[in-house]
Amino acid sequence: QGSKPSIRCACVSHAMPGIARRGAYGNDGYSRHAGRMGQAEDYVVQAEGAKEAGNSLLRAGDAAQALTHYRDGLQFVRLCRDIGDDVRLGEELQRRMDFISVTLHLNSAQACLRIRDWAGAIDHADEVIAVDASNIKALYRRGVAQSQSGSGLAAACDDFSRVIELDPTNNEARELLARAHGKLMTFYDLLGAHPGASTSQLRQAYLREAKRWHPDKADKEDKALATKRFKDIAEAHEVLRDPRLRQLYDTYLQHRFRGHVGIEDPDNPNGGSMNVAFQDWAEFRRIFEGALPHTGVRQESDEPDLDPPISACEWLAAGCVLLAVWGISAWRWNRRQWLKCLPLDIYYVHEEYSVPMAFLMSPLFFGSIPWDDSIRWLRAMVDPAVVS
C-alpha cells in the first residue's frame, strides 16, 4: 500500500512534466479502475477538476495561474484521446471528454484575454471553432483578441458580425464591431482625402462629405446612420484642420495597432522609456494632447458650412445658360423690331429673304446695323421682284 503513491507520481510526472501527481485535481481513481478504460475515465475526472480549480482562480482575478490549471486539464484530455485511439471509449465518456475539452479551451481563451495574450486566446478559440463553427463564445473571444492586433481587425469584424448573426441581442458584439470598424476607418478615410492632403483640400473634402451625409437629406430609416456619420465627419475635420492635432493623430495612426506607445520615463534618471497603453483615439488624445505646443490656430465655427465654392464646371454651365437666355431674348426683341419696320407685303411674298435677314440681325451676326439701313437694303433687293 505504501509504495503505490510513488508509482502513480512517477507515471504522471513522466507523462505530464510540471504536474506533481495525477490526483491533484480529483479522486485518485487509478487504483480503482482496471485497464485502459478506467485510466481514460480517470483522466477526464482530473481534467474536470483542473477546470474547477482554474475557474476559482479566474473568478479571484488570478488569470495567469488559472491558465496553468486549464493547460493541465487540456493535457489530461490529450492523454485521454491517446487512449481513445487504441480503445473504443464509451459514448458517455466520449461526450464528457469533448465537453470538457471545449470548456477548457474557452476558459483558456478568456484567461489569455485577461493577461493580454492575444495569440494564445486566438489559438484556444480556434480549437473550439474547429469543432463547433457556431460557438458564440469562441467567436466573440477570438474577435476580441484579433481586434487588438493590427493585422486582425478585418477578421475581428467578421467574427463579431457572425456573433450578431447568431445572437442579434448581443449588444457587446455590436459595440466591439463598431469599434473595430472605427479602427479600420481613419479620419482621412471618412473625408475621402489622402493623408498628405493640404488644409484647403481637407476642407473641400469635408464640405463634400458633410453635404452628402447631412441628416436632413437622409431617408427616415437611414437618419440614425447619417447622423452618426455626419458627427464623425465633423470630428475628423475638427482634428485634421488643426496642425497640432493632426500631428498627434498621425502619431496615433502609427501606433494604433500596437495599442501602446513608448515615451521617455520622467521618473527614470537614466533616461529609460515606458509604454503607455491606449484603447482608441479618444484615450490617446486625452493622454497626449497637453504635451503638444499650441500653434494658435484660429478656431472656426463647429457648424458645418454646407455651401462649397462653385466649381469651374458649374461656372461654365451657368455661363452657357445665361448666354442662351440672353441670345434668345435679344433675337426675339430684334424680330419684333424687324416686323415693325418691314412692310407686310415684302414679308409675306418674300419670306425667303426676310427669314435669313432676321437671323443676320441677331446678336451673333450683325445686330449693330441700324434698322432703317437694313430695311432700305432689303427693299432695294426685293423691289425689282415686286414690280415684276
C-alpha positions in Angstrom: 0.0 0.0 0.0 2.8 2.4 0.8 4.5 2.0 -2.5 1.6 2.8 -4.8 1.5 6.6 -4.4 5.1 6.9 -5.6 4.4 4.7 -8.6 1.4 6.9 -9.6 3.5 10.1 -9.2 6.2 8.7 -11.4 3.8 7.7 -14.1 2.2 11.1 -14.3 5.4 13.0 -13.9 6.7 11.1 -16.9 3.5 11.7 -18.9 2.9 15.3 -17.9 6.1 17.2 -16.9 5.3 20.0 -14.4 2.4 18.2 -12.6 3.4 16.7 -9.3 0.8 14.0 -9.1 -2.3 12.8 -11.1 -4.6 13.1 -8.1 -4.1 16.9 -7.7 -7.5 17.8 -9.2 -9.8 15.0 -8.2 -10.2 11.5 -7.0 -7.3 9.2 -7.3 -9.2 6.5 -9.3 -6.3 4.7 -10.9 -6.2 2.1 -8.2 -10.0 1.5 -8.5 -10.1 1.1 -12.3 -8.6 -1.6 -14.3 -7.3 -1.3 -17.8 -7.2 1.5 -20.3 -10.9 2.4 -20.0 -10.6 3.1 -16.3 -7.4 5.2 -16.9 -9.2 7.2 -19.6 -12.1 8.0 -17.3 -9.7 9.0 -14.6 -8.1 11.4 -16.9 -11.4 13.0 -17.6 -12.1 13.4 -13.9 -8.7 15.0 -13.5 -9.5 17.4 -16.4 -12.8 18.3 -14.8 -11.0 19.0 -11.5 -8.4 21.2 -13.3 -11.3 23.2 -14.8 -12.9 23.8 -11.5 -9.6 24.8 -9.9 -8.9 27.2 -12.8 -12.4 28.7 -12.6 -11.9 29.5 -9.0 -8.7 31.3 -9.7 -10.1 33.1 -12.7 -13.0 34.4 -10.5 -10.5 35.5 -7.9 -8.6 37.6 -10.6 -5.5 35.3 -10.9 -5.8 34.7 -14.7 -2.2 33.6 -15.1 -2.5 30.8 -12.5 -5.9 29.8 -13.8 -4.4 29.4 -17.3 -1.9 27.0 -15.8 -4.6 24.8 -14.4 -6.5 24.9 -17.7 -3.4 23.8 -19.6 -3.1 20.9 -17.1 -6.7 19.9 -17.8 -6.1 20.0 -21.6 -3.1 17.8 -21.1 -5.3 15.2 -19.3 -7.7 15.5 -22.3 -4.9 14.7 -24.7 -3.9 11.7 -22.7 -7.5 10.5 -22.8 -7.6 11.0 -26.5 -4.5 8.9 -26.9 -6.2 6.1 -25.1 -9.3 6.6 -27.3 -7.1 6.0 -30.4 -6.3 2.5 -29.1 -9.5 1.6 -27.2 -13.1 2.4 -28.1 -14.4 4.8 -25.4 -18.0 4.7 -24.2 -20.4 7.2 -25.6 -20.9 8.9 -22.3 -17.2 9.1 -21.6 -16.6 10.5 -25.2 -19.3 13.1 -24.6 -17.7 14.2 -21.3 -14.3 14.4 -22.9 -15.5 16.5 -25.8 -17.4 18.8 -23.4 -14.5 19.3 -21.0 -12.1 19.9 -23.9 -14.3 22.7 -25.4 -14.9 24.2 -21.9 -11.1 24.2 -21.1 -10.3 25.9 -24.4 -13.0 28.6 -23.9 -11.8 29.3 -20.4 -8.2 29.3 -21.5 -9.1 31.9 -24.2 -10.8 34.0 -21.5 -7.7 33.8 -19.3 -5.5 34.8 -22.2 -7.6 37.8 -22.8 -7.2 38.8 -19.1 -3.4 38.7 -19.4 -3.4 40.3 -22.9 -2.1 37.1 -24.5 -3.9 37.7 -27.8 -2.2 35.0 -29.8 -3.0 32.4 -27.1 -6.6 33.5 -27.0 -6.9 33.1 -30.8 -5.3 29.6 -30.7 -7.7 28.4 -28.0 -10.7 29.9 -29.7 -9.6 28.3 -33.0 -9.6 24.9 -31.3 -13.3 25.3 -30.3 -14.3 26.8 -33.7 -12.7 23.8 -35.5 -15.2 21.6 -33.6 -18.2 24.0 -33.5 -18.1 26.8 -36.0 -21.2 28.4 -34.5 -19.8 28.6 -30.9 -20.7 32.2 -29.9 -18.2 32.4 -27.0 -15.3 31.2 -29.1 -16.2 33.6 -32.0 -16.6 36.5 -29.6 -13.3 35.9 -27.7 -11.4 35.3 -30.9 -12.8 38.6 -32.2 -11.7 40.4 -29.1 -8.2 39.1 -29.4 -8.0 39.8 -33.1 -9.2 43.4 -32.7 -6.2 44.0 -30.5 -3.7 43.0 -33.3 -3.0 45.2 -36.2 -3.5 42.6 -38.9 -6.6 41.0 -37.4 -9.1 43.9 -37.5 -10.9 42.7 -40.6 -11.1 39.1 -39.2 -12.4 40.6 -35.9 -15.2 42.3 -37.8 -16.1 39.0 -39.4 -16.2 37.3 -36.0 -18.3 40.0 -34.4 -20.7 40.0 -37.4 -21.1 36.3 -37.1 -21.8 36.6 -33.4 -24.5 39.2 -34.1 -25.9 37.0 -36.8 -26.2 34.1 -34.3 -27.3 36.3 -31.4 -28.9 39.6 -32.6 -29.4 40.7 -28.9 -25.6 40.7 -28.3 -25.0 44.5 -27.8 -21.4 44.0 -26.7 -20.6 42.4 -30.0 -22.3 45.3 -31.8 -20.3 47.8 -29.8 -17.0 46.0 -30.5 -17.9 45.7 -34.2 -18.4 49.4 -34.4 -15.1 50.0 -32.6 -13.3 47.6 -34.9 -14.7 49.4 -37.9 -13.7 52.7 -36.4 -10.1 51.4 -36.1 -10.1 50.3 -39.7 -11.5 53.7 -41.0 -9.3 56.7 -40.3 -10.3 60.3 -40.3 -8.7 60.6 -43.8 -11.0 57.7 -45.0 -14.0 59.5 -43.5 -13.2 62.6 -45.5 -12.1 60.7 -48.6 -8.8 62.6 -48.5 -5.2 61.5 -48.9 -3.0 61.6 -45.7 -0.8 64.1 -47.4 -3.7 66.5 -48.4 -3.3 70.2 -47.8 -5.6 72.1 -45.5 -7.7 73.5 -48.3 -8.0 70.0 -49.8 -9.2 68.7 -46.5 -11.8 71.4 -46.2 -13.1 70.7 -49.7 -13.3 67.0 -48.8 -15.1 67.9 -45.6 -17.7 70.1 -47.3 -18.3 67.4 -49.9 -18.8 64.6 -47.3 -20.8 66.8 -44.9 -23.2 67.7 -47.7 -23.5 64.1 -48.7 -24.2 62.8 -45.2 -26.3 65.6 -43.8 -29.2 64.0 -41.8 -31.8 66.3 -43.3 -31.1 64.7 -46.7 -31.3 61.1 -45.4 -34.3 58.8 -45.6 -36.1 58.1 -42.3 -34.7 54.6 -42.0 -31.2 55.9 -42.6 -31.3 59.0 -40.4 -29.6 57.4 -37.4 -26.7 56.2 -39.6 -26.4 59.5 -41.4 -26.4 61.4 -38.1 -23.6 59.3 -36.7 -21.6 59.5 -39.9 -22.2 63.3 -40.0 -20.8 63.7 -36.5 -17.8 61.5 -37.3 -17.0 63.6 -40.4 -17.3 66.8 -38.3 -14.9 65.3 -35.7 -12.5 64.3 -38.4 -12.4 67.8 -39.8 -12.1 69.4 -36.3 -8.9 67.3 -35.7 -7.3 67.4 -39.2 -7.7 71.2 -39.6 -5.6 71.9 -36.5 -1.9 71.2 -37.4 -1.0 70.1 -33.8 -4.0 67.8 -33.5 -3.3 66.4 -37.0 0.3 65.7 -35.9 -1.0 63.9 -32.8 -3.5 61.9 -34.9 -0.8 60.9 -37.4 1.3 59.6 -34.4 -1.8 57.7 -33.2 -2.1 56.0 -36.6 1.5 54.8 -36.4 0.9 53.1 -33.0 -2.9 52.2 -33.1 -2.4 48.6 -33.9 0.2 48.1 -31.2 -2.1 49.6 -28.5 0.7 51.4 -26.8 3.4 54.0 -27.4 6.8 54.3 -26.0 7.8 57.6 -24.2 10.6 58.7 -22.0 10.2 57.8 -18.4 10.3 61.0 -16.4 10.9 59.2 -13.2 14.0 57.3 -14.6 17.2 59.4 -14.2 19.0 57.1 -16.6 16.7 58.2 -19.5 14.7 54.9 -19.8 11.4 54.6 -21.6 8.0 53.3 -20.7 5.0 52.1 -22.6 1.7 53.9 -22.4 -1.3 51.8 -23.4 -4.4 53.2 -25.0 -7.6 51.8 -26.5 -8.7 54.3 -29.1 -8.1 57.8 -30.4 -10.2 59.4 -27.7 -8.0 57.9 -25.0 -4.8 58.7 -26.9 -5.8 62.3 -27.4 -6.8 62.7 -23.7 -3.4 61.4 -22.6 -1.1 63.2 -25.0 -2.9 66.4 -26.2 -1.5 68.5 -23.5 2.1 67.5 -24.4 1.9 69.3 -27.8 2.7 73.0 -28.1 -0.3 75.3 -29.0 0.0 76.6 -32.6 -2.5 79.4 -32.2 -4.8 78.1 -34.9 -7.9 80.1 -35.4 -10.9 78.1 -34.3 -13.7 78.0 -36.8 -17.3 77.5 -36.0 -18.4 74.0 -35.3 -21.4 74.4 -37.6 -20.5 72.9 -40.9 -20.5 75.2 -43.9 -22.7 73.3 -46.4 -22.2 75.8 -49.3 -19.0 74.7 -51.0 -17.4 77.1 -53.6 -18.7 76.8 -57.1 -16.5 74.6 -59.3 -15.3 75.6 -62.8 -17.8 73.2 -64.5 -20.6 74.9 -62.6 -19.4 78.3 -63.6 -19.2 77.2 -67.2 -22.7 75.7 -67.1 -24.2 78.8 -65.6 -22.4 81.0 -68.2 -23.8 78.9 -71.0 -27.3 79.1 -69.6 -27.1 82.9 -69.2 -25.7 83.2 -72.8 -28.5 81.2 -74.2 -31.1 83.2 -72.3 -29.6 86.5 -73.5 -29.3 85.3 -77.1 -32.9 84.2 -77.3 -34.2 87.4 -75.6 -32.1 89.6 -78.0 -33.3 87.6 -81.0 -36.9 88.0 -80.0 -36.5 91.7 -79.5 -34.8 92.1 -82.8 -37.5 90.2 -84.5 -40.2 92.4 -83.1 -38.3 95.5 -84.3 -37.9 93.9 -87.7 -41.6 93.2 -88.1 -42.4 96.8 -87.1 -40.1 98.2 -89.9 -40.7 95.6 -92.6 -43.6 96.1 -94.9 -46.1 93.2 -94.7 -46.2 92.6 -98.4 -42.5 92.1 -98.6 -42.6 89.7 -95.5 -45.4 87.6 -96.9 -44.3 87.4 -100.5 -40.5 87.3 -100.0 -40.2 85.2 -96.8 -37.1 83.6 -98.3 -35.4 87.0 -97.8 -36.9 88.1 -94.5 -36.2 84.9 -92.5 -32.5 84.8 -93.2 -32.4 88.5 -92.6 -33.9 88.0 -89.2 -31.1 85.6 -88.3 -28.5 88.0 -89.7 -29.9 90.7 -87.5 -29.4 88.5 -84.4 -26.6 89.5 -81.9 -24.5 86.6 -83.1 -24.1 88.3 -86.6 -24.8 92.0 -87.4 -27.0 93.1 -84.6 -25.5 96.5 -84.6 -26.7 97.5 -88.1 -29.4 100.3 -87.8 -32.8 99.1 -88.6 -33.6 101.8 -91.2 -30.4 100.9 -93.2 -31.2 97.2 -93.2 -34.8 97.8 -94.4 -33.6 100.1 -97.2 -31.1 97.4 -98.2 -33.7 94.7 -98.2 -36.2 96.9 -100.1 -33.6 97.6 -102.8 -33.1 93.8 -103.1 -36.8 92.9 -103.4 -38.4 95.9 -105.1 -37.4 94.7 -108.6 -39.0 91.4 -107.8 -42.2 93.0 -106.5 -42.5 95.3 -109.6 -42.1 92.3 -111.9 
